[in-house]
Amino acid sequence: MTAPPTTSPGPAAPAFPSIKIVVAGGFGAGKTTLIGSISEIEPLTTEELLTAAGEPIDSLDGVHGKATTTVSLDHGRRTLTVPAPLMLYLFGTPGQERFRFLWDDLTRGAVGAVVLADTRRLADSFPSIDYFEERSVPFVVAVNQFDGADRYSAGQVRQALELPLRVPVVDCDARDFSSTLTVLKTLVRYALTALTSTPPAPPGLPVDRRAAHP
């Protein structure tokens, strides 16, 4: 009997320790681009074209050139080899408020998160920051330096976002492999340190930064 034909499953993931990382941020901050710049496999994306029907919901103020949006998730994979082999599974969240119900599933089991900040719409970072703080998920803020956007120091961004000193703030270009790799390495170091340090204090009342920063 002839064996049935087989199809290639694609590159197999090496048998390394692995961790899950979430990439979050506001609408148009560059989450899909960041995952695509670093993934060693063909990234999974769920982008759809923006339509006129969505204009009253999805403000394009500051991101007028954006033509598509993530409606479910982005997914990619990257192997780090220094200081020891480690597999990163990356999951990008949709940025719009109406897709927020997906965040809990995407974040479940995550070791840490990247909050991608866009200085053209910096206030859009607050929902992600609040979400991870309330759930004690270690995160770093990566400031995506868009062409033509105003530049601010890490200290200025930290102050504007009301971040504690323990939270790393790094500049990045989400299109660039080396820049994205630096962001991920910063997060891995920070998250693993946070997980092996003293357990965090019980969360208090959630802080709604959006009330102070419309």
Secondary structure, DSSP 8 states (H G I E B T S, - for coil): ----------S---S--EEEEEEEESTTSSHHHHHHHH-SS--B--EEE--GGGTTTS--TT-TT--EEESS-EEEEEEE-SSS-EEEEEEE---SGGGGGGHHHHHTT-SEEEEEEEGGGGGGGHHHHHHHHHTT--EEEEEE--TTS----HHHHHHHTT--TTS-EEEE-TT-HHHHHHHHHHHHHHHHHHHHSS------S---GGGT--
